[in-house]
Amino acid sequence: MHVNDLDTPALTVDLDVLEDNIQRMQAFLDERKIRCRPHIKTHKIPAIAHMQLKAGAKGVTCQTLAEAEAMAASGIDDILLCFNIVGRNKLERLARLAARTTIAVAVDSDIVARGISEAATGYGSTVGLVVECDTGGRRTGVPTPQASLALAQIISGLPAVEFRGIMTYSGGFPEEGYNQAVDAFFRQTLELFAKGGLRAEIVSAHATVYILRDQWPHGITETRPGMYVYYDRMKILQSPATLEQCALTVRCTIVSRPAEDRAIFDAGRKTFSNEGADLGIGLGHIVEHPEAAVYGMSEEHGHADVSSCHPKPEVGERVTVIPNYASLVTSLGEVVYGTRGERIETVWPIAKRGIIH
Ligand SMILES: Cc1ncc(COP(=O)(O)O)c(C=O)c1O
């Protein structure tokens, strides 16, 4: 099937670019002897996770229990789940999952650790736990190395859970100097662990942007790049990534040219989200008309200023749009078409998209 036979809007992934992105990141981390545990929230596609593992990744990272279940169902047996699991239903699902696969879950309180321990005890499984540290991201995480030690000690005394290590996440836009903050936090934490006889087998930090800055904290054993598989316009803003490395695009059709300077295409916020609207970079990049400025989106329409385009797009023309934030496009989409040149080679359903946790 030719890519132009797809109805629009349609999510497509350039397989050559995807494979390249996976290989390049893996080689970069191999050189530094840091394990790559890719975050699959970016794509939510087991087949891509298996490509990452085949390239050399050691396990995967998930953000929701549903993602972890989908990855385990595809045969992946080493998962880090970076989310406090709370509530009876989820705890039971986690305990059940742990009976089938090796899973470590990030926790930042004894309440969550005890809940997991109870559920796993009831189910007869063992769940690995890593202490999440807040090293400046100000989302979740214990606030100090001393609190990290205290939680690790509590975990070590609980049944049906196993202390596995520590992790931290910077948030979307890590500030300069962030690595020094992680370094200081990890150094002190690992010293306290050593004194307390605790061994952190997983010491996990950083995501795509900071990995590409090539700055590393003390003791790191593994890292969790997500967006590097697809890249997008926001990653280009934050890192050396280029438009040519953006693997995920949305195929759209120009449906209206209501004014000389305006073109309207058939996908809006329900396809792209509104992410990056405040960054002054517009809402997408039209590959065939790089001078066009995608200045707005309503729910089903994309609005482009085409006054600088020569020639200008015409009604019925198909265009390829690089999104600002690929991870949200994944969550809004249903399937992704893998393309090789202009040919569609594969179709991948997106697992556990939307708000399913
Ligand atoms: C805990 C955690 N680790 C890793 C990542 C991957 O980040 P990126 O997609 O920027 O590589 C994320 C993304 O939100 C995350 O929440």
The ligand as an SDF file (V2000), in Angstrom:
LIG
                    3D

 16 16  0  0  0  0  0  0  0  0999 V2000
   10.0370    9.0010   34.7730 C   0  0  0  0  0  0  0  0  0  0  0  0
   10.3930    9.3160   33.3610 C   0  0  0  0  0  0  0  0  0  0  0  0
   11.5370    8.8140   32.8450 N   0  0  0  0  0  0  0  0  0  0  0  0
   11.8930    9.0390   31.5690 C   0  0  0  0  0  0  0  0  0  0  0  0
   11.1070    9.8110   30.7330 C   0  0  0  0  0  0  0  0  0  0  0  0
   11.5310    9.9840   29.2970 C   0  0  0  0  0  0  0  0  0  0  0  0
   11.7010   11.3220   28.9480 O   0  0  0  0  0  0  0  0  0  0  0  0
   12.0530   11.7100   27.4370 P   0  0  0  0  0  0  0  0  0  0  0  0
   10.8690   11.3050   26.6560 O   0  0  0  0  0  0  0  0  0  0  0  0
   12.2290   13.1790   27.4780 O   0  0  0  0  0  0  0  0  0  0  0  0
   13.2810   10.9870   27.0420 O   0  0  0  0  0  0  0  0  0  0  0  0
    9.9200   10.3720   31.2350 C   0  0  0  0  0  0  0  0  0  0  0  0
    9.0810   11.2100   30.3880 C   0  0  0  0  0  0  0  0  0  0  0  0
    8.1460   11.8530   30.7740 O   0  0  0  0  0  0  0  0  0  0  0  0
    9.5440   10.0970   32.5730 C   0  0  0  0  0  0  0  0  0  0  0  0
    8.4070   10.5880   33.1050 O   0  0  0  0  0  0  0  0  0  0  0  0
  1  2  1  0
  2  3  1  0
  2 15  2  0
  3  4  2  0
  4  5  1  0
  5  6  1  0
  5 12  2  0
  6  7  1  0
  7  8  1  0
  8  9  2  0
  8 10  1  0
  8 11  1  0
 12 13  1  0
 12 15  1  0
 13 14  2  0
 15 16  1  0
M  END
$$$$
